[in-house]
Amino acid sequence: MRRILSILIVMFFLLTGCNSLRFAPGEAQKQNAWLHSRTTAIAAATAEEEAATEKLQALTKLSQLQSKAITSYYGLPKELPQADTAEQILSESNWQLGRMALVESSERPDAWQVADNALELGIGICALLGGVYGTRAVRFLKQARTKSKALQEIIAGNELFKKDNNSSVVAFKQAHHSQSQQTRQIVAEMKSS
């Protein structure tokens, strides 16, 4: 059973790669990509209208083409921002949208989200395989997920307690002094994520 589960986990990471550790593009990112496409289209048209150098015209046309690829990858947003003219594109709301999309694009899932998703995947695979071993594996993975969430809540509660009760921090640390090095390392990793 362990061997099958190990093989499935390895296959999952080989098939999905690191892209599974990124959030899918959000609405702000999709709007920003579409707005970028419109910006490059208007810049290319403006460069041509104003008889800019051939080099600048070629750069803006290439930028427009590249932007279309980005928009195709991200997908169209549910609501399209106003972007028919250069003035509409340069509005303050579009600047804010660009800043928000930049912040969203740098976000990564924390360790808890990755672990929870991995457990969900494991539960799904085991349920699919079925049988006695599948049922046992589902039970084990659900229990592991429950314990993981409980540990996360305990750590968050402990950190809140230490923050609100500065006078008890020394006693709190002394009470946890007998923890194994492995436990301390796990808690430290969970605190940092």
Rosetta constraint file for C-alpha pairs under 8 A:
AtomPair CA 1 CA 5 HARMONIC 6.20 0.50
AtomPair CA 1 CA 133 HARMONIC 6.98 0.50
AtomPair CA 2 CA 6 HARMONIC 5.97 0.50
AtomPair CA 3 CA 7 HARMONIC 6.11 0.50
AtomPair CA 4 CA 8 HARMONIC 6.15 0.50
AtomPair CA 5 CA 9 HARMONIC 6.19 0.50
AtomPair CA 5 CA 122 HARMONIC 7.99 0.50
AtomPair CA 6 CA 10 HARMONIC 6.20 0.50
AtomPair CA 7 CA 11 HARMONIC 6.04 0.50
AtomPair CA 8 CA 12 HARMONIC 6.05 0.50
AtomPair CA 9 CA 13 HARMONIC 6.45 0.50
AtomPair CA 9 CA 122 HARMONIC 7.80 0.50
AtomPair CA 10 CA 14 HARMONIC 6.16 0.50
AtomPair CA 11 CA 15 HARMONIC 5.98 0.50
AtomPair CA 12 CA 16 HARMONIC 5.99 0.50
AtomPair CA 13 CA 17 HARMONIC 5.36 0.50
AtomPair CA 13 CA 18 HARMONIC 7.79 0.50
AtomPair CA 16 CA 20 HARMONIC 6.11 0.50
AtomPair CA 18 CA 22 HARMONIC 7.62 0.50
AtomPair CA 21 CA 108 HARMONIC 6.79 0.50
AtomPair CA 21 CA 109 HARMONIC 6.42 0.50
AtomPair CA 21 CA 114 HARMONIC 7.20 0.50
AtomPair CA 22 CA 107 HARMONIC 7.70 0.50
AtomPair CA 22 CA 108 HARMONIC 5.49 0.50
AtomPair CA 22 CA 109 HARMONIC 6.53 0.50
AtomPair CA 23 CA 107 HARMONIC 7.48 0.50
AtomPair CA 23 CA 108 HARMONIC 6.49 0.50
AtomPair CA 23 CA 109 HARMONIC 6.91 0.50
AtomPair CA 25 CA 29 HARMONIC 5.70 0.50
AtomPair CA 25 CA 30 HARMONIC 6.42 0.50
AtomPair CA 25 CA 74 HARMONIC 6.23 0.50
AtomPair CA 25 CA 105 HARMONIC 7.66 0.50
AtomPair CA 26 CA 30 HARMONIC 6.25 0.50
AtomPair CA 26 CA 104 HARMONIC 7.67 0.50
AtomPair CA 27 CA 31 HARMONIC 6.09 0.50
AtomPair CA 27 CA 77 HARMONIC 5.85 0.50
AtomPair CA 27 CA 78 HARMONIC 7.31 0.50
AtomPair CA 28 CA 32 HARMONIC 6.01 0.50
AtomPair CA 28 CA 77 HARMONIC 7.96 0.50
AtomPair CA 28 CA 97 HARMONIC 6.48 0.50
AtomPair CA 28 CA 100 HARMONIC 6.89 0.50
AtomPair CA 28 CA 101 HARMONIC 5.43 0.50
AtomPair CA 29 CA 33 HARMONIC 6.08 0.50
AtomPair CA 29 CA 74 HARMONIC 7.71 0.50
AtomPair CA 29 CA 101 HARMONIC 4.80 0.50
AtomPair CA 29 CA 102 HARMONIC 7.87 0.50
AtomPair CA 29 CA 104 HARMONIC 7.36 0.50
AtomPair CA 29 CA 105 HARMONIC 7.32 0.50
AtomPair CA 30 CA 34 HARMONIC 6.19 0.50
AtomPair CA 30 CA 71 HARMONIC 7.26 0.50
AtomPair CA 30 CA 74 HARMONIC 5.74 0.50
AtomPair CA 30 CA 75 HARMONIC 6.29 0.50
AtomPair CA 30 CA 76 HARMONIC 6.01 0.50
AtomPair CA 30 CA 77 HARMONIC 5.07 0.50
AtomPair CA 31 CA 35 HARMONIC 5.97 0.50
AtomPair CA 31 CA 76 HARMONIC 7.29 0.50
AtomPair CA 31 CA 77 HARMONIC 5.35 0.50
AtomPair CA 31 CA 79 HARMONIC 7.50 0.50
AtomPair CA 31 CA 80 HARMONIC 6.43 0.50
AtomPair CA 31 CA 81 HARMONIC 6.81 0.50
AtomPair CA 31 CA 97 HARMONIC 7.80 0.50
AtomPair CA 32 CA 36 HARMONIC 5.97 0.50
AtomPair CA 32 CA 94 HARMONIC 7.95 0.50
AtomPair CA 32 CA 97 HARMONIC 6.46 0.50
AtomPair CA 32 CA 98 HARMONIC 5.91 0.50
AtomPair CA 32 CA 101 HARMONIC 6.50 0.50
AtomPair CA 33 CA 37 HARMONIC 6.27 0.50
AtomPair CA 33 CA 67 HARMONIC 7.45 0.50
AtomPair CA 33 CA 70 HARMONIC 6.55 0.50
AtomPair CA 33 CA 71 HARMONIC 5.29 0.50
AtomPair CA 33 CA 74 HARMONIC 7.13 0.50
AtomPair CA 34 CA 38 HARMONIC 6.35 0.50
AtomPair CA 34 CA 71 HARMONIC 5.65 0.50
AtomPair CA 34 CA 76 HARMONIC 6.82 0.50
AtomPair CA 34 CA 77 HARMONIC 7.54 0.50
AtomPair CA 34 CA 80 HARMONIC 7.64 0.50
AtomPair CA 35 CA 39 HARMONIC 6.01 0.50
AtomPair CA 35 CA 81 HARMONIC 7.04 0.50
AtomPair CA 35 CA 83 HARMONIC 6.76 0.50
AtomPair CA 35 CA 89 HARMONIC 7.42 0.50
AtomPair CA 35 CA 94 HARMONIC 7.96 0.50
AtomPair CA 36 CA 40 HARMONIC 6.15 0.50
AtomPair CA 36 CA 67 HARMONIC 6.57 0.50
AtomPair CA 37 CA 41 HARMONIC 6.22 0.50
AtomPair CA 37 CA 64 HARMONIC 6.26 0.50
AtomPair CA 37 CA 67 HARMONIC 4.95 0.50
AtomPair CA 37 CA 68 HARMONIC 5.85 0.50
AtomPair CA 37 CA 71 HARMONIC 6.86 0.50
AtomPair CA 38 CA 42 HARMONIC 6.15 0.50
AtomPair CA 38 CA 83 HARMONIC 6.42 0.50
AtomPair CA 38 CA 84 HARMONIC 7.66 0.50
AtomPair CA 39 CA 43 HARMONIC 6.02 0.50
AtomPair CA 39 CA 83 HARMONIC 7.69 0.50
AtomPair CA 39 CA 86 HARMONIC 7.50 0.50
AtomPair CA 39 CA 89 HARMONIC 6.70 0.50
AtomPair CA 40 CA 44 HARMONIC 6.02 0.50
AtomPair CA 40 CA 60 HARMONIC 6.46 0.50
AtomPair CA 40 CA 61 HARMONIC 7.64 0.50
AtomPair CA 40 CA 63 HARMONIC 6.15 0.50
AtomPair CA 40 CA 64 HARMONIC 4.77 0.50
AtomPair CA 40 CA 67 HARMONIC 7.14 0.50
AtomPair CA 41 CA 45 HARMONIC 6.24 0.50
AtomPair CA 41 CA 60 HARMONIC 7.80 0.50
AtomPair CA 41 CA 61 HARMONIC 7.55 0.50
AtomPair CA 41 CA 64 HARMONIC 5.44 0.50
AtomPair CA 42 CA 46 HARMONIC 5.94 0.50
AtomPair CA 42 CA 85 HARMONIC 7.30 0.50
AtomPair CA 42 CA 86 HARMONIC 6.75 0.50
AtomPair CA 43 CA 47 HARMONIC 6.02 0.50
AtomPair CA 43 CA 60 HARMONIC 6.33 0.50
AtomPair CA 44 CA 48 HARMONIC 6.30 0.50
AtomPair CA 44 CA 57 HARMONIC 6.25 0.50
AtomPair CA 44 CA 60 HARMONIC 4.70 0.50
AtomPair CA 44 CA 61 HARMONIC 5.44 0.50
AtomPair CA 44 CA 64 HARMONIC 7.10 0.50
AtomPair CA 45 CA 49 HARMONIC 6.09 0.50
AtomPair CA 46 CA 50 HARMONIC 5.94 0.50
AtomPair CA 47 CA 51 HARMONIC 6.14 0.50
AtomPair CA 47 CA 52 HARMONIC 5.14 0.50
AtomPair CA 47 CA 56 HARMONIC 6.98 0.50
AtomPair CA 47 CA 57 HARMONIC 5.57 0.50
AtomPair CA 47 CA 60 HARMONIC 7.42 0.50
AtomPair CA 48 CA 52 HARMONIC 6.17 0.50
AtomPair CA 48 CA 57 HARMONIC 6.15 0.50
AtomPair CA 52 CA 56 HARMONIC 6.23 0.50
AtomPair CA 52 CA 57 HARMONIC 6.35 0.50
AtomPair CA 53 CA 57 HARMONIC 6.28 0.50
AtomPair CA 54 CA 58 HARMONIC 6.02 0.50
AtomPair CA 55 CA 59 HARMONIC 6.16 0.50
AtomPair CA 56 CA 60 HARMONIC 6.17 0.50
AtomPair CA 57 CA 61 HARMONIC 6.18 0.50
AtomPair CA 58 CA 62 HARMONIC 6.10 0.50
AtomPair CA 59 CA 63 HARMONIC 6.04 0.50
AtomPair CA 60 CA 64 HARMONIC 6.11 0.50
AtomPair CA 61 CA 65 HARMONIC 6.34 0.50
AtomPair CA 62 CA 66 HARMONIC 6.19 0.50
AtomPair CA 63 CA 67 HARMONIC 6.02 0.50
AtomPair CA 64 CA 68 HARMONIC 6.37 0.50
AtomPair CA 65 CA 69 HARMONIC 6.74 0.50
AtomPair CA 66 CA 70 HARMONIC 6.60 0.50
AtomPair CA 67 CA 71 HARMONIC 6.23 0.50
AtomPair CA 68 CA 72 HARMONIC 6.10 0.50
AtomPair CA 69 CA 73 HARMONIC 6.22 0.50
AtomPair CA 70 CA 74 HARMONIC 6.19 0.50
AtomPair CA 71 CA 75 HARMONIC 5.73 0.50
AtomPair CA 71 CA 76 HARMONIC 6.82 0.50
AtomPair CA 72 CA 76 HARMONIC 7.45 0.50
AtomPair CA 81 CA 94 HARMONIC 7.89 0.50
AtomPair CA 82 CA 88 HARMONIC 6.11 0.50
AtomPair CA 82 CA 89 HARMONIC 7.09 0.50
AtomPair CA 83 CA 88 HARMONIC 5.27 0.50
AtomPair CA 83 CA 89 HARMONIC 4.98 0.50
AtomPair CA 84 CA 88 HARMONIC 6.57 0.50
AtomPair CA 84 CA 89 HARMONIC 7.41 0.50
AtomPair CA 85 CA 89 HARMONIC 6.34 0.50
AtomPair CA 86 CA 90 HARMONIC 6.14 0.50
AtomPair CA 87 CA 91 HARMONIC 6.43 0.50
AtomPair CA 89 CA 94 HARMONIC 6.45 0.50
AtomPair CA 90 CA 94 HARMONIC 6.59 0.50
AtomPair CA 90 CA 95 HARMONIC 7.16 0.50
AtomPair CA 91 CA 95 HARMONIC 6.78 0.50
AtomPair CA 92 CA 96 HARMONIC 6.31 0.50
AtomPair CA 93 CA 97 HARMONIC 6.11 0.50
AtomPair CA 94 CA 98 HARMONIC 6.16 0.50
AtomPair CA 95 CA 99 HARMONIC 6.40 0.50
AtomPair CA 96 CA 100 HARMONIC 6.11 0.50
AtomPair CA 97 CA 101 HARMONIC 6.07 0.50
AtomPair CA 98 CA 102 HARMONIC 6.20 0.50
AtomPair CA 99 CA 103 HARMONIC 6.41 0.50
AtomPair CA 100 CA 104 HARMONIC 6.24 0.50
AtomPair CA 101 CA 105 HARMONIC 5.98 0.50
AtomPair CA 102 CA 106 HARMONIC 6.59 0.50
AtomPair CA 103 CA 107 HARMONIC 6.85 0.50
AtomPair CA 109 CA 113 HARMONIC 5.88 0.50
AtomPair CA 109 CA 114 HARMONIC 6.57 0.50
AtomPair CA 110 CA 114 HARMONIC 6.52 0.50
AtomPair CA 110 CA 193 HARMONIC 5.77 0.50
AtomPair CA 111 CA 115 HARMONIC 6.06 0.50
AtomPair CA 111 CA 190 HARMONIC 7.61 0.50
AtomPair CA 111 CA 193 HARMONIC 6.02 0.50
AtomPair CA 112 CA 116 HARMONIC 5.97 0.50
AtomPair CA 112 CA 193 HARMONIC 7.79 0.50
AtomPair CA 113 CA 117 HARMONIC 6.03 0.50
AtomPair CA 114 CA 118 HARMONIC 6.10 0.50
AtomPair CA 115 CA 119 HARMONIC 6.18 0.50
AtomPair CA 116 CA 120 HARMONIC 6.16 0.50
AtomPair CA 116 CA 145 HARMONIC 6.58 0.50
AtomPair CA 117 CA 121 HARMONIC 6.11 0.50
AtomPair CA 118 CA 122 HARMONIC 6.15 0.50
AtomPair CA 119 CA 123 HARMONIC 6.10 0.50
AtomPair CA 119 CA 141 HARMONIC 6.14 0.50
AtomPair CA 119 CA 142 HARMONIC 7.56 0.50
AtomPair CA 119 CA 144 HARMONIC 7.89 0.50
AtomPair CA 119 CA 145 HARMONIC 6.45 0.50
AtomPair CA 120 CA 124 HARMONIC 6.17 0.50
AtomPair CA 121 CA 125 HARMONIC 6.14 0.50
AtomPair CA 122 CA 126 HARMONIC 6.07 0.50
AtomPair CA 122 CA 138 HARMONIC 7.60 0.50
AtomPair CA 122 CA 141 HARMONIC 7.00 0.50
AtomPair CA 123 CA 127 HARMONIC 6.01 0.50
AtomPair CA 123 CA 137 HARMONIC 7.36 0.50
AtomPair CA 123 CA 138 HARMONIC 5.03 0.50
AtomPair CA 123 CA 141 HARMONIC 6.17 0.50
AtomPair CA 123 CA 142 HARMONIC 7.18 0.50
AtomPair CA 124 CA 128 HARMONIC 6.11 0.50
AtomPair CA 124 CA 138 HARMONIC 7.98 0.50
AtomPair CA 125 CA 129 HARMONIC 6.23 0.50
AtomPair CA 126 CA 130 HARMONIC 6.15 0.50
AtomPair CA 126 CA 133 HARMONIC 7.94 0.50
AtomPair CA 126 CA 134 HARMONIC 4.56 0.50
AtomPair CA 126 CA 135 HARMONIC 7.04 0.50
AtomPair CA 126 CA 137 HARMONIC 6.15 0.50
AtomPair CA 126 CA 138 HARMONIC 5.85 0.50
AtomPair CA 127 CA 134 HARMONIC 5.72 0.50
AtomPair CA 127 CA 135 HARMONIC 6.72 0.50
AtomPair CA 127 CA 138 HARMONIC 6.48 0.50
AtomPair CA 128 CA 134 HARMONIC 7.65 0.50
AtomPair CA 129 CA 134 HARMONIC 5.73 0.50
AtomPair CA 130 CA 134 HARMONIC 4.50 0.50
AtomPair CA 130 CA 135 HARMONIC 6.28 0.50
AtomPair CA 131 CA 135 HARMONIC 6.26 0.50
AtomPair CA 132 CA 136 HARMONIC 6.24 0.50
AtomPair CA 133 CA 137 HARMONIC 6.00 0.50
AtomPair CA 134 CA 138 HARMONIC 6.07 0.50
AtomPair CA 135 CA 139 HARMONIC 6.22 0.50
AtomPair CA 136 CA 140 HARMONIC 6.13 0.50
AtomPair CA 137 CA 141 HARMONIC 6.02 0.50
AtomPair CA 138 CA 142 HARMONIC 6.01 0.50
AtomPair CA 139 CA 143 HARMONIC 6.15 0.50
AtomPair CA 140 CA 144 HARMONIC 6.15 0.50
AtomPair CA 141 CA 145 HARMONIC 6.11 0.50
AtomPair CA 142 CA 146 HARMONIC 6.17 0.50
AtomPair CA 143 CA 147 HARMONIC 6.14 0.50
AtomPair CA 144 CA 148 HARMONIC 6.03 0.50
AtomPair CA 145 CA 149 HARMONIC 6.22 0.50
AtomPair CA 146 CA 150 HARMONIC 6.15 0.50
AtomPair CA 147 CA 151 HARMONIC 6.06 0.50
AtomPair CA 148 CA 152 HARMONIC 6.22 0.50
AtomPair CA 149 CA 153 HARMONIC 6.23 0.50
AtomPair CA 150 CA 154 HARMONIC 6.16 0.50
AtomPair CA 151 CA 155 HARMONIC 6.16 0.50
AtomPair CA 152 CA 156 HARMONIC 6.19 0.50
AtomPair CA 152 CA 190 HARMONIC 7.46 0.50
AtomPair CA 153 CA 157 HARMONIC 6.04 0.50
AtomPair CA 154 CA 158 HARMONIC 6.06 0.50
AtomPair CA 155 CA 159 HARMONIC 6.16 0.50
AtomPair CA 155 CA 187 HARMONIC 7.38 0.50
AtomPair CA 155 CA 190 HARMONIC 7.96 0.50
AtomPair CA 155 CA 191 HARMONIC 7.35 0.50
AtomPair CA 156 CA 160 HARMONIC 6.23 0.50
AtomPair CA 157 CA 161 HARMONIC 6.09 0.50
AtomPair CA 158 CA 162 HARMONIC 6.18 0.50
AtomPair CA 159 CA 163 HARMONIC 6.13 0.50
AtomPair CA 160 CA 164 HARMONIC 6.13 0.50
AtomPair CA 161 CA 165 HARMONIC 5.86 0.50
AtomPair CA 162 CA 166 HARMONIC 5.90 0.50
AtomPair CA 162 CA 168 HARMONIC 7.00 0.50
AtomPair CA 162 CA 169 HARMONIC 5.55 0.50
AtomPair CA 162 CA 172 HARMONIC 7.79 0.50
AtomPair CA 165 CA 169 HARMONIC 6.83 0.50
AtomPair CA 168 CA 172 HARMONIC 5.98 0.50
AtomPair CA 169 CA 173 HARMONIC 6.12 0.50
AtomPair CA 170 CA 174 HARMONIC 6.14 0.50
AtomPair CA 171 CA 175 HARMONIC 6.16 0.50
AtomPair CA 172 CA 176 HARMONIC 6.57 0.50
AtomPair CA 173 CA 177 HARMONIC 6.12 0.50
AtomPair CA 179 CA 183 HARMONIC 6.21 0.50
AtomPair CA 179 CA 184 HARMONIC 6.52 0.50
AtomPair CA 180 CA 184 HARMONIC 6.33 0.50
AtomPair CA 181 CA 185 HARMONIC 6.12 0.50
AtomPair CA 182 CA 186 HARMONIC 6.25 0.50
AtomPair CA 183 CA 187 HARMONIC 6.18 0.50
AtomPair CA 184 CA 188 HARMONIC 6.05 0.50
AtomPair CA 185 CA 189 HARMONIC 6.15 0.50
AtomPair CA 186 CA 190 HARMONIC 6.20 0.50
AtomPair CA 187 CA 191 HARMONIC 6.11 0.50
AtomPair CA 188 CA 192 HARMONIC 6.29 0.50
AtomPair CA 189 CA 193 HARMONIC 6.43 0.50
